[in-house]
Amino acid sequence: MSKILVIGSLNMDMVAKVKRIPKLGETILGDSLMLNPGGKGANQCYTVGKLGGNATMLGCVGNDSYGDMLIESLKKAEVNTSYIKKCGDIHTGTALIQIDDFGNNNIVVIKGANDKCDEGYLIDNEDVIKECDIIMLQMEIPYNAIYYAIKRGRELGKKIILNPAPAPEEFPDDIINKVDIITPNEIELEMLSKMKIKSEGDIVKGAQKLIIQGVNHVIVTIGSKGAMYVNKNGYKYFPARKVDAIDTIGAGDCFNGALAVAISEGLSLDDAISFANVAASISVTRKGAQSSIPSREEVDDILHTIKEGMPI
């Protein structure tokens, strides 16, 4: 099994449950407040670990109770947390999240210690990068670290998976062309391709722009509709399993982590996308980010049921 290194953010999610997302300038009463371990990097690494992947996390937290909680959560998923840095001069990253009765959400991230996950920190952990086979990245840490990890990873022959979330306004051509697999959602694809995405055809055209820039594989997540896979030879649509979603927080992270696990086990990209689709479809039926991640047995059972043509 290939070793997966996740480089990215660790946040404590402060989740307010509301009947509806408030309008600009409006005050409403919420139903509940929860503290959940999160951060795109940590969520994806937790998913890798829980689904049976060989996972190591590089990232930074504050020397505070939130940081301790985030590390302990990853340990429960059998993630190697030995290289996570505790910073005494800044607080752990925090995400302020509102979720309505329909599963919709909005999120504000205060980066905190995630800003310390910079190029210098990665250089200090060169051996960890050398030892891995797959590097998975998102964009909640400093860009200089992301660019360095992609360039250094390519030099070392690692497979690079980039989840461009939140999407930057610009992404250097000499960096993006070193990415093996990029996994934007529709909004992120709009940002990266500089075009409006309103249809399946637009998704393909936008993804093809990234292929022209040098990315080998583009997997566009399209929420409840599933995912679209585009490469230089064409495209393929992977519909999502129909479920009653109650909370979409972390669904994209679950998809990405599951995708990495499947790839690390030698599955084809088609099969890896199907695996990731099923994992994400389970996660949206539960509350929270890391707390919603399914077990490997749950994903395999549904995949087996689908393969046998049985109702699900």
C-alpha positions as CSV (number, residue, x, y, z in Angstrom):
1,M,0.0,0.0,0.0
2,S,1.4,3.4,-1.0
3,K,2.1,6.0,1.7
4,I,-0.1,9.1,1.7
5,L,1.1,12.4,3.0
6,V,-1.5,15.1,3.6
7,I,-0.2,18.6,3.9
8,G,-2.8,21.1,5.0
9,S,-5.0,22.8,7.6
10,L,-6.2,21.8,11.0
11,N,-9.2,23.7,12.3
12,M,-11.6,23.5,15.2
13,D,-15.1,23.8,13.6
14,M,-17.6,25.8,15.6
15,V,-20.9,24.7,14.1
16,A,-24.1,26.6,14.6
17,K,-27.3,24.8,13.6
18,V,-29.9,27.2,12.2
19,K,-33.3,26.8,10.5
20,R,-32.0,28.9,7.6
21,I,-28.9,30.9,6.7
22,P,-29.4,34.5,7.7
23,K,-29.6,37.3,5.2
24,L,-27.0,40.1,5.1
25,G,-27.3,42.2,8.3
26,E,-29.9,39.9,9.8
27,T,-29.8,38.4,13.3
28,I,-31.5,35.0,13.9
29,L,-31.7,32.5,16.8
30,G,-29.7,29.3,16.4
31,D,-30.7,25.8,17.5
32,S,-27.4,24.5,18.8
33,L,-23.6,24.9,18.8
34,M,-21.1,22.1,18.4
35,L,-17.3,21.9,18.4
36,N,-16.1,19.4,15.8
37,P,-12.5,18.6,14.7
38,G,-12.0,19.9,11.1
39,G,-9.9,21.7,8.6
40,K,-9.6,20.5,5.0
41,G,-6.2,18.9,5.5
42,A,-7.2,17.2,8.7
43,N,-10.5,16.0,7.4
44,Q,-8.9,14.5,4.3
45,C,-6.2,12.8,6.4
46,Y,-8.7,11.5,8.9
47,T,-10.6,10.0,5.9
48,V,-7.5,8.3,4.6
49,G,-6.8,6.8,8.0
50,K,-10.3,5.7,8.7
51,L,-10.7,4.0,5.3
52,G,-7.5,2.0,5.9
53,G,-4.9,4.1,4.2
54,N,-1.3,4.7,5.3
55,A,-1.7,8.3,6.4
56,T,0.7,11.0,7.7
57,M,-0.3,14.6,8.5
58,L,1.9,17.7,8.1
59,G,0.3,20.8,9.6
60,C,0.4,23.2,12.5
61,V,-1.8,23.9,15.5
62,G,-1.6,26.2,18.5
63,N,-0.3,25.0,21.9
64,D,-3.9,25.0,23.2
65,S,-6.8,22.7,24.0
66,Y,-8.2,22.9,20.4
67,G,-4.9,21.8,19.0
68,D,-4.8,18.8,21.4
69,M,-8.3,17.8,20.4
70,L,-7.5,17.9,16.7
71,I,-4.4,15.8,17.1
72,E,-6.2,13.2,19.3
73,S,-9.0,13.0,16.7
74,L,-6.5,12.1,14.0
75,K,-4.8,9.5,16.2
76,K,-8.2,7.8,16.6
77,A,-8.2,7.3,12.8
78,E,-4.6,5.8,13.0
79,V,-3.0,8.8,11.4
80,N,0.7,9.4,12.0
81,T,0.6,12.8,13.8
82,S,4.3,12.8,14.9
83,Y,5.2,15.7,12.6
84,I,2.4,18.1,13.4
85,K,3.9,21.3,14.8
86,K,2.5,22.9,18.0
87,C,3.0,26.7,17.9
88,G,3.1,28.6,21.2
89,D,2.7,32.1,19.7
90,I,-0.6,31.7,17.9
91,H,-4.0,30.0,18.4
92,T,-5.3,26.9,16.5
93,G,-7.2,27.6,13.3
94,T,-10.9,28.0,13.7
95,A,-13.9,27.7,11.3
96,L,-17.2,29.4,12.0
97,I,-19.9,27.4,10.3
98,Q,-23.7,27.8,9.9
99,I,-25.8,24.8,8.8
100,D,-29.5,25.1,7.9
101,D,-32.3,22.5,8.0
102,F,-31.7,21.6,4.3
103,G,-28.0,20.8,4.8
104,N,-26.8,24.0,3.3
105,N,-23.9,25.8,4.9
106,N,-21.6,28.8,4.9
107,I,-18.1,28.9,6.4
108,V,-15.6,31.5,7.7
109,V,-12.1,30.3,8.4
110,I,-9.7,32.1,10.8
111,K,-6.4,30.5,9.8
112,G,-4.4,30.9,13.1
113,A,-1.6,28.4,13.3
114,N,-2.2,27.2,9.8
115,D,-0.2,30.2,8.6
116,K,2.8,28.5,10.3
117,C,2.6,25.6,7.8
118,D,4.9,27.4,5.5
119,E,7.8,26.5,3.1
120,G,10.3,26.5,6.0
121,Y,8.3,24.0,8.0
122,L,8.1,21.7,4.9
123,I,11.9,22.0,4.4
124,D,12.3,21.0,8.0
125,N,10.3,17.9,7.2
126,E,12.0,16.9,4.0
127,D,12.4,13.3,5.1
128,V,8.7,12.9,5.5
129,I,8.1,14.1,2.0
130,K,10.8,11.8,0.7
131,E,9.2,8.8,2.4
132,C,5.7,9.2,1.0
133,D,4.3,8.0,-2.4
134,I,1.3,10.4,-2.7
135,I,1.1,14.0,-1.6
136,M,-2.4,15.5,-1.0
137,L,-2.8,19.3,-0.7
138,Q,-5.6,21.9,-0.3
139,M,-5.4,25.6,-0.1
140,E,-5.9,26.7,3.5
141,I,-2.2,27.0,4.2
142,P,0.3,29.6,2.8
143,Y,0.6,29.4,-1.0
144,N,4.4,29.3,-0.7
145,A,4.1,26.0,1.1
146,I,1.7,24.6,-1.5
147,Y,3.9,25.6,-4.4
148,Y,7.0,24.2,-2.7
149,A,5.3,20.9,-1.9
150,I,4.1,20.5,-5.5
151,K,7.5,21.4,-7.0
152,R,9.5,19.3,-4.6
153,G,7.1,16.4,-4.8
154,R,7.3,16.3,-8.6
155,E,11.2,16.4,-8.3
156,L,11.0,13.4,-6.1
157,G,8.6,11.5,-8.3
158,K,5.6,11.7,-6.0
159,K,2.0,11.6,-7.2
160,I,0.4,15.0,-6.5
161,I,-3.3,15.4,-5.7
162,L,-4.5,19.0,-5.3
163,N,-7.9,19.9,-4.0
164,P,-7.9,23.7,-4.9
165,A,-10.2,24.7,-2.1
166,P,-10.6,27.6,-1.4
167,A,-9.7,28.3,-5.1
168,P,-7.1,31.1,-5.7
169,E,-7.7,33.9,-8.2
170,E,-4.5,32.9,-10.0
171,F,-2.5,29.6,-10.1
172,P,1.0,29.8,-11.7
173,D,1.3,27.8,-14.9
174,D,4.7,26.4,-13.8
175,I,3.1,25.0,-10.7
176,I,-0.3,23.7,-11.9
177,N,1.5,21.7,-14.7
178,K,3.2,19.6,-12.0
179,V,-0.1,18.4,-10.6
180,D,-1.2,14.9,-11.4
181,I,-4.8,15.1,-10.2
182,I,-6.8,18.2,-9.4
183,T,-10.2,18.0,-7.8
184,P,-12.2,21.3,-7.9
185,N,-15.9,21.7,-7.4
186,E,-17.9,23.8,-9.9
187,I,-17.2,27.1,-8.2
188,E,-13.5,26.4,-7.9
189,L,-13.4,25.3,-11.6
190,E,-14.9,28.7,-12.5
191,M,-12.1,30.4,-10.6
192,L,-9.4,28.3,-12.2
193,S,-10.7,28.3,-15.7
194,K,-11.9,31.9,-15.8
195,M,-15.3,30.8,-17.3
196,K,-18.9,30.5,-16.1
197,I,-19.9,26.9,-15.3
198,K,-23.6,26.4,-16.0
199,S,-23.8,23.0,-17.7
200,E,-22.2,19.7,-18.1
201,G,-20.6,21.0,-21.3
202,D,-19.1,23.9,-19.4
203,I,-17.6,21.6,-16.8
204,V,-15.9,19.7,-19.5
205,K,-14.6,22.8,-21.3
206,G,-13.4,24.3,-18.0
207,A,-11.6,21.1,-17.1
208,Q,-10.1,20.9,-20.5
209,K,-8.5,24.3,-19.9
210,L,-6.7,22.8,-16.9
211,I,-5.6,19.8,-19.1
212,I,-4.1,22.3,-21.6
213,Q,-2.2,23.9,-18.7
214,G,-0.6,20.5,-18.0
215,V,-2.7,18.8,-15.4
216,N,-3.1,15.1,-16.2
217,H,-6.4,14.4,-14.6
218,V,-9.3,16.7,-13.6
219,I,-12.0,15.4,-11.3
220,V,-14.8,17.9,-10.8
221,T,-17.1,17.2,-7.9
222,I,-20.7,18.4,-8.5
223,G,-22.4,17.9,-5.2
224,S,-25.4,15.6,-5.2
225,K,-24.9,14.9,-8.9
226,G,-21.6,13.1,-8.4
227,A,-18.4,13.8,-10.3
228,M,-17.0,14.5,-13.8
229,Y,-13.7,13.0,-14.8
230,V,-11.8,14.7,-17.7
231,N,-8.4,13.9,-19.2
232,K,-6.7,14.4,-22.6
233,N,-8.7,11.5,-24.1
234,G,-12.2,12.7,-23.1
235,Y,-14.5,12.7,-20.2
236,K,-16.8,10.5,-18.1
237,Y,-19.7,11.3,-15.7
238,F,-20.0,9.4,-12.4
239,P,-23.5,9.9,-10.9
240,A,-23.8,10.0,-7.1
241,R,-25.8,7.6,-5.1
242,K,-29.2,9.1,-4.1
243,V,-29.4,9.8,-0.4
244,D,-31.2,12.1,2.0
245,A,-28.5,14.6,2.9
246,I,-28.6,16.3,6.3
247,D,-25.1,17.9,6.5
248,T,-22.7,18.5,3.6
249,I,-19.8,19.7,5.8
250,G,-16.7,17.8,4.9
251,A,-18.3,15.8,2.0
252,G,-15.7,17.1,-0.4
253,D,-12.9,16.3,2.0
254,C,-14.3,12.7,2.4
255,F,-14.4,12.4,-1.4
256,N,-10.7,13.5,-1.7
257,G,-9.5,11.3,1.1
258,A,-11.3,8.3,-0.2
259,L,-10.0,8.9,-3.7
260,A,-6.4,9.0,-2.4
261,V,-6.9,5.7,-0.5
262,A,-8.3,4.0,-3.6
263,I,-5.4,5.2,-5.7
264,S,-2.9,4.1,-3.1
265,E,-4.3,0.6,-3.3
266,G,-3.8,0.5,-7.1
267,L,-7.3,1.0,-8.2
268,S,-8.0,2.6,-11.6
269,L,-9.2,6.2,-11.5
270,D,-12.6,5.1,-12.6
271,D,-12.9,2.7,-9.7
272,A,-11.3,5.3,-7.3
273,I,-13.9,7.9,-8.3
274,S,-16.7,5.4,-7.7
275,F,-15.2,4.5,-4.3
276,A,-15.0,8.2,-3.4
277,N,-18.5,8.9,-4.5
278,V,-19.9,6.2,-2.2
279,A,-17.8,7.4,0.8
280,A,-19.1,11.0,0.3
281,S,-22.7,9.8,-0.1
282,I,-22.5,8.2,3.3
283,S,-20.9,11.2,4.9
284,V,-23.7,13.7,4.0
285,T,-26.2,11.5,5.9
286,R,-24.4,12.3,9.1
287,K,-23.6,15.5,11.1
288,G,-20.1,17.0,11.3
289,A,-16.9,16.7,9.2
290,Q,-14.7,14.0,10.7
291,S,-17.6,12.5,12.7
292,S,-19.4,11.8,9.4
293,I,-16.6,9.8,7.8
294,P,-17.7,6.2,7.1
295,S,-15.8,3.0,7.9
296,R,-14.2,1.0,5.2
297,E,-16.7,-1.8,5.8
298,E,-19.6,0.5,5.1
299,V,-18.1,1.7,1.8
300,D,-17.2,-1.8,0.7
301,D,-20.7,-3.1,1.6
302,I,-22.4,-0.5,-0.6
303,L,-20.0,-1.0,-3.5
304,H,-20.7,-4.7,-3.3
305,T,-24.4,-4.1,-3.3
306,I,-24.1,-1.8,-6.3
307,K,-21.9,-4.4,-8.1
308,E,-24.4,-7.1,-7.5
309,G,-27.2,-4.9,-8.9
310,M,-29.2,-5.0,-5.6
311,P,-31.3,-2.1,-4.4
312,I,-29.6,0.3,-2.0
